[in-house]
Amino acid sequence: MSRVSPADALGYIREEIAALKQREAELKSRLIAEGVEEGEAYSVELCEVRRKVFRYDRLPRAFLCDPRYWDERLSVELRVVERSVDLGGARLSA
């Protein structure tokens, strides 16, 4: 049994998530365009949702540039970068 490093496992999971999000977007578009369908296990309802959106672009520039209105927060972010192997001119992705 091979052991997958946590970095590789995270990369594989993010690839799966991206593929699932893409498939979800395709199915959502199809259901909206063609109408709602009933499945054997699930049904889909189209619901209009109204929400308020704050429009930063309408604020006076003086507010946007004034440091009194801004806070800085530190967070940790993981970036997953696919590695490639150089085989003397030919590059292979891991």
C-alpha positions as CSV (number, residue, x, y, z in Angstrom):
1,M,0.0,0.0,0.0
2,S,1.5,3.3,-1.0
3,R,1.3,6.3,1.4
4,V,0.2,9.6,-0.1
5,S,1.7,12.7,1.3
6,P,-0.6,15.3,2.8
7,A,0.4,17.7,0.1
8,D,-0.5,15.3,-2.7
9,A,-3.8,14.3,-0.9
10,L,-4.8,18.0,-0.7
11,G,-3.9,18.5,-4.3
12,Y,-6.0,15.5,-5.4
13,I,-9.0,16.6,-3.2
14,R,-8.9,20.1,-4.7
15,E,-8.8,18.6,-8.2
16,E,-11.9,16.5,-7.3
17,I,-13.7,19.5,-5.9
18,A,-13.0,21.6,-9.0
19,A,-14.4,18.8,-11.2
20,L,-17.5,18.5,-9.0
21,K,-18.0,22.3,-9.0
22,Q,-17.8,22.2,-12.8
23,R,-20.3,19.4,-13.1
24,E,-22.6,21.1,-10.6
25,A,-22.5,24.3,-12.8
26,E,-23.3,22.3,-15.9
27,L,-26.3,20.6,-14.2
28,K,-27.5,23.8,-12.7
29,S,-27.5,25.5,-16.1
30,R,-29.3,22.6,-17.7
31,L,-32.0,22.5,-15.0
32,I,-32.6,26.3,-15.2
33,A,-32.7,26.2,-19.0
34,E,-34.8,23.0,-19.4
35,G,-36.9,23.3,-16.3
36,V,-37.0,21.4,-13.0
37,E,-36.9,17.7,-13.0
38,E,-37.9,15.1,-10.5
39,G,-35.4,12.3,-9.9
40,E,-35.8,9.0,-8.2
41,A,-34.0,10.2,-5.0
42,Y,-34.1,14.0,-5.3
43,S,-36.3,16.9,-6.6
44,V,-35.1,20.3,-7.5
45,E,-36.9,23.5,-6.8
46,L,-36.1,26.9,-8.5
47,C,-36.3,29.6,-5.9
48,E,-35.7,33.3,-6.4
49,V,-33.6,34.8,-3.6
50,R,-33.3,38.5,-3.0
51,R,-30.3,39.7,-1.1
52,K,-28.7,43.0,-0.4
53,V,-25.3,43.7,-1.9
54,F,-23.1,46.4,-0.5
55,R,-21.8,48.6,-3.4
56,Y,-18.2,49.7,-2.5
57,D,-17.9,51.4,-5.9
58,R,-20.5,54.0,-4.8
59,L,-18.6,55.1,-1.7
60,P,-16.7,58.4,-1.9
61,R,-13.0,57.8,-2.8
62,A,-12.0,59.6,0.4
63,F,-13.6,56.8,2.5
64,L,-12.0,54.1,0.4
65,C,-8.5,55.6,0.8
66,D,-8.8,56.5,4.5
67,P,-6.9,54.0,6.6
68,R,-9.3,54.7,9.6
69,Y,-12.0,52.6,7.8
70,W,-9.7,49.6,7.1
71,D,-8.5,46.8,9.3
72,E,-5.8,44.3,8.5
73,R,-6.2,40.7,9.3
74,L,-3.7,37.9,8.9
75,S,-4.8,34.5,7.7
76,V,-3.0,31.3,6.5
77,E,-3.6,30.1,3.0
78,L,-2.4,26.9,1.4
79,R,-1.6,27.1,-2.3
80,V,-1.2,23.8,-4.0
81,V,1.1,23.8,-7.0
82,E,1.4,20.9,-9.3
83,R,5.0,19.7,-9.6
84,S,6.6,18.6,-12.8
85,V,9.6,16.4,-13.5
86,D,12.3,17.4,-15.9
87,L,13.5,14.5,-18.0
88,G,16.2,16.3,-20.0
89,G,14.0,18.4,-22.2
90,A,10.7,16.6,-21.7
91,R,8.6,17.7,-18.7
92,L,6.1,15.5,-17.1
93,S,3.5,16.5,-14.5
94,A,3.5,14.5,-11.3
